[in-house]
Amino acid sequence: MHMLLVEDDDRMAQALATALARRGHTVRRVVRATEALRHAREAEFVLLDLGLPDLDGLDLLRKLRTVCDLPLIVVTARSEERDIVQGLRAGADDYVIKPFRMAELIARIDTVRRRSGRPGSSAPSGPSASESEGRRVRTGDVAIDLAGRSVTVDGVPVRLTRREFDVLALLAAQPGDVRSREEILDRIWGDAFLGSSRSLDVHVAGIRAKTGRAGLVRTIRGYGYQLGDLAAQGRPTDERSGA
């Protein structure tokens, strides 16, 4: 796999490049955000430090998400909860705080690869193809196109990150069902034992904030989540394409 390493610390970059090469990966290391944007389309995976000389790493992450949807892990010394939440909301698939054990980072890379649906992946992400094919789900003024991976609110497109859409699509695939936290984590993140992680909560908050519909994802306290009935009467309608 070809890795794009965005890291301005020479010693850290050398250690990471050596460890990744031993795992059979090729690595292009860049120092500046401008270089990362130029080479992003050549990569299959991104490791991103946030302390860059020409642009804050969170701003670079947002720019990267407008041009590509590559699996991406933030690797940084920023350990404040606010930074972690911002990184996940901006589209990072995982967030690793320096200093870290190299074996842990490698394991996280492997996990993100599996759940991203890249070649060699064994874990599905979001609803299955049979659940998604040819389906749109509407609740109130929110329309969710499962196959087209798009969301509109009152006819206006809303841009969600890949993981935000995966969570919403899983809930919308069976609108009346309540999904447990463990099931969502297993289906979307590939790990049912991340129950203490805030990643799921952050992504749910992102869905609510970006759509402007706080009730779109309903919290079932102590258990999980359900697609909300914004029409307040009956279940969200399930529309087949062409119907």
C-alpha positions, 0 to 999 in steps of 0.5 A: 500500500502506498502511504502519504506521510505528512510529518515535519519532524524528521526523526518521527518521519524516519521512524514511521517510514522505516516501520511502514516499509518493514510492513511492505508499504511504500511511503512518500513523506511530505512536510508541507500542506501544499505538498500533501494536497498535490500528492494526495490522489497518488496515495492509498492511505494518509498519516497526518500530523497537525503541526505543519509549517504552512497550514494548521493540520485541521485545515489541511484535513478539511481541504483533503476531504474536499478532494479525496476520501482516503483512509486517514489517521491523525498522528499528533501531540495534540491531546485535548478533547477539543482537538480530538473531537475537531479531528474526527468531525473534520473527517479523520478515521482515527486519532492517535496521540504522540507518543505512541507505541508503533505496534498500536499505530500499525494495528490502527492502520490495519483496522482502518483499512479493513473498515474502509472497504479497501482491497483486502478488507473483510469487514463491511462498512455500513448497510450491505449492498442488498440493503442499499440498492435502489433505496431512498428513505425520507423522514420529514424534509430529510431525504437519504439516498442510500445507493447514491450516498447523498443527503438533502434537507428541504431539497438542499444537499448536505455534505457528511463525512464518509463515517457520518453517512455510514452511521446515518445509512445504517440507521436508515436501512431499517428505519423502525429498528433500534441499533445498539452501540455495539452493532454500529461500532462493529458494522461501521468501525469494525470493532464492537469493543470501542464502546468507551470511544467517543467516535460514535457520539462525535459522528452522531453530533456531526450528523445532527449539526450538519443537517440542522435536524437534532431529531434525525438521530434519536438516542435510545438511552443506555442502548443505542440509536434509531432514525428519528421520525421528523414527521412526528406521525408514523414511520419515515417513508421508504421510497424505491427508485422510480416509484 
